[in-house]
Amino acid sequence: MLDIRFHGHSSVQVTSEGHSIMIDPFISGSPVAATKLEDISVQYILLTHGHLDHILDAVELAKKNDATIVATHELATYLSWQGVKTISMNLGGSVKLPFGKVKMTQAFHSSGVVLDDEKQIVYMGMPGGFVIELGGKTIYHAGDTGLFGDMKLIGERYDIDLAFLPIGDVFTMGPEDALVAAEWVQADFVVPIHYDTFPPIKQDGEAFVAELAEKDIRGKALKPGETLRLP
């Protein structure tokens, strides 16, 4: 059984049998977050890439919970210098963890930390997504990405119970491409992410879910703070 809590944007917390993981924590700086950072308890934090709206609260959350951050080598190294435990990995690789297994998939996006005061951008490795085995279920978090053909391969190789797909457009797939991605991934259930946080990525999540239903794909547009249970 999985308990899923959507924290807004791409921040997703998944809990099963005493294990809890957070993907892309962006709470304190999010205009839509409904949860306080101090109320979140996790053991592992998975980061898809190095943009601030995906890593903003990773270090604080890791220190508060004595949690371990899992990310690409460059990003994991950068964060380890801030005094947190990290596990480095890269695209195509997998790691076994106490709750199950995590494999990093490719994503088509960018990844870097922007240092405005120094007018510098620090490269943070390739962006990615995750296939996560937890609680007897398989979860696919696509990360920030455009549509790419190997999503078909992900759907063929894994029996995906739940997929988190971005629909915001501008910086990631929009709803039309995400519908195609949902068909290719063949997940039993789809939750849209990375939309409605800021004006440029305003989308109608309910309309997207309705279009999923027309393709006989189950889904739900979760509001920030809302939970979902998969038996």
C-alpha positions in Angstrom: 0.0 0.0 0.0 1.2 3.5 -0.9 0.2 6.8 0.7 1.0 9.7 -1.6 1.0 13.3 -0.5 1.3 16.0 -3.1 3.0 19.1 -1.8 2.6 21.2 -5.0 4.7 21.8 -8.1 6.7 18.6 -8.5 7.1 17.8 -4.8 5.7 14.4 -4.0 6.0 12.4 -0.8 5.5 8.6 -0.9 5.1 6.5 2.2 4.8 2.8 2.7 5.4 0.4 5.6 7.3 3.0 7.7 9.4 4.2 4.8 8.9 7.7 3.5 10.6 9.5 0.6 10.3 13.0 -0.9 10.9 13.9 -4.5 12.0 17.4 -5.4 11.1 19.3 -2.2 10.0 22.8 -2.9 7.9 24.0 0.0 9.2 27.1 1.7 9.5 29.1 -1.5 6.4 27.7 -3.2 3.4 30.0 -3.5 1.0 27.0 -3.5 2.4 24.8 -0.8 -0.1 23.8 1.9 2.4 22.1 4.3 5.1 23.5 6.5 8.5 22.1 6.0 8.9 21.2 9.7 5.9 18.9 9.5 7.4 16.7 6.9 9.3 13.5 8.0 11.2 11.5 5.4 14.3 9.2 5.3 15.3 9.7 1.7 15.1 12.7 -0.7 15.3 12.1 -4.4 16.2 15.1 -6.7 15.5 15.0 -10.4 17.7 18.0 -11.3 19.4 21.1 -9.9 16.9 23.8 -10.5 15.9 25.8 -7.4 12.2 24.9 -7.7 13.2 21.3 -7.1 16.0 21.5 -4.6 15.2 24.6 -2.5 14.4 22.7 0.7 16.5 19.6 0.2 19.3 20.5 2.6 17.1 21.8 5.4 14.8 18.8 5.1 17.7 16.4 5.1 19.3 18.0 8.1 16.0 18.1 10.0 15.3 14.4 9.4 18.9 13.0 9.1 17.8 12.0 5.7 19.9 11.0 2.7 19.7 12.8 -0.6 19.9 10.8 -3.8 20.9 12.8 -7.0 23.2 12.9 -9.9 26.9 13.0 -9.0 27.4 16.7 -9.6 24.3 17.7 -7.6 24.9 15.2 -4.8 28.5 16.5 -4.5 27.4 20.1 -4.4 24.8 19.3 -1.6 27.3 17.2 0.4 29.5 20.2 0.8 26.5 21.7 2.7 26.8 19.0 5.4 24.2 16.4 4.3 24.4 12.7 3.5 24.2 11.9 -0.2 24.1 9.1 -2.6 25.5 9.8 -6.1 24.0 8.1 -9.2 23.5 8.9 -12.8 21.2 8.2 -15.8 20.6 4.5 -16.4 21.9 3.5 -13.0 20.1 2.1 -10.1 20.6 1.9 -6.3 19.1 -0.5 -3.7 17.8 1.2 -0.6 16.1 -0.1 2.5 12.7 0.6 1.1 13.4 -1.0 -2.4 15.1 0.2 -5.5 15.6 3.5 -7.4 16.5 3.7 -11.1 17.3 7.0 -12.7 15.9 7.5 -16.2 16.7 10.2 -18.7 14.8 13.5 -19.0 15.1 16.2 -21.6 15.5 19.5 -19.7 18.4 21.4 -18.1 20.0 21.5 -14.7 21.9 24.2 -12.9 21.9 26.4 -9.9 21.7 30.1 -10.7 23.8 32.4 -8.4 22.3 35.8 -9.1 24.7 37.8 -6.9 27.7 36.3 -8.7 25.9 36.2 -12.1 27.0 32.6 -12.5 25.3 29.4 -13.3 26.7 26.2 -11.7 26.2 23.1 -13.8 24.5 20.3 -11.9 24.7 17.3 -14.2 22.1 15.9 -16.4 18.4 16.1 -15.5 16.5 12.8 -14.9 13.5 11.0 -13.7 13.0 8.1 -11.4 11.5 4.6 -11.5 11.0 3.7 -7.8 10.1 0.3 -6.3 8.4 0.8 -3.0 5.7 -1.1 -1.1 5.2 -3.6 -3.8 4.4 -0.8 -6.3 6.4 0.8 -9.2 6.3 4.6 -9.4 7.6 6.7 -12.3 8.4 10.4 -11.6 9.3 11.9 -15.0 11.0 15.0 -13.5 11.0 18.1 -15.7 11.0 16.8 -19.3 9.7 17.2 -22.8 8.2 14.2 -24.5 10.7 11.7 -25.7 10.4 8.3 -27.5 12.1 6.2 -24.8 9.0 6.8 -22.6 7.6 3.9 -24.7 10.6 1.8 -23.5 10.0 2.7 -19.9 6.4 1.6 -20.3 7.4 -1.7 -21.9 10.1 -2.5 -19.3 8.2 -1.7 -16.2 4.7 -2.4 -14.9 4.1 1.1 -13.6 1.4 1.5 -11.1 1.6 5.3 -10.7 3.2 8.0 -12.9 3.8 11.7 -12.1 3.9 13.6 -15.4 4.6 17.4 -15.9 1.9 19.3 -17.8 2.9 22.9 -17.3 4.3 23.6 -20.8 6.8 26.4 -21.4 9.6 24.6 -19.4 8.3 21.0 -19.7 5.7 19.0 -21.6 2.3 20.6 -22.0 -1.0 18.7 -21.6 -1.0 17.4 -25.2 2.4 15.9 -25.0 1.7 14.6 -21.5 -1.3 12.7 -22.8 0.9 11.0 -25.3 3.4 10.3 -22.5 0.7 8.7 -20.4 -0.2 6.4 -23.3 3.4 5.4 -23.8 4.2 4.9 -20.1 1.1 2.7 -19.7 0.7 3.5 -16.0 -2.3 2.3 -14.1 -2.8 5.8 -12.6 -1.4 9.2 -13.6 -1.0 12.4 -11.5 -0.1 15.7 -13.3 2.6 17.8 -11.7 4.7 21.0 -12.4 1.7 23.2 -13.2 -0.2 26.1 -11.6 2.7 27.1 -9.4 3.5 30.2 -11.4 1.6 32.1 -14.1 3.7 30.9 -17.0 2.7 27.2 -16.2 -1.0 27.8 -15.5 -2.9 24.7 -16.7 -6.2 23.0 -16.1 -5.4 19.8 -14.2 -9.0 18.6 -14.1 -9.3 19.0 -17.9 -6.1 16.9 -18.3 -7.5 14.2 -16.2 -10.8 14.2 -18.1 -8.8 13.8 -21.3 -6.9 10.9 -19.7 -10.3 9.3 -19.0 -11.2 9.5 -22.6 -8.2 7.3 -23.3 -9.3 4.9 -20.5 -6.4 6.0 -18.3 -7.2 6.7 -14.6 -5.8 9.8 -13.0 -6.4 12.6 -10.5 -5.3 16.2 -10.3 -4.2 16.5 -6.6 -4.3 19.8 -4.8 -1.3 20.8 -2.7 -1.5 19.0 0.6 -4.0 16.4 -0.8 -3.3 12.7 -0.3 -4.0 9.6 -2.4 -3.8 6.0 -1.3 -3.0 3.1 -3.6 -3.9 -0.3 -2.1 
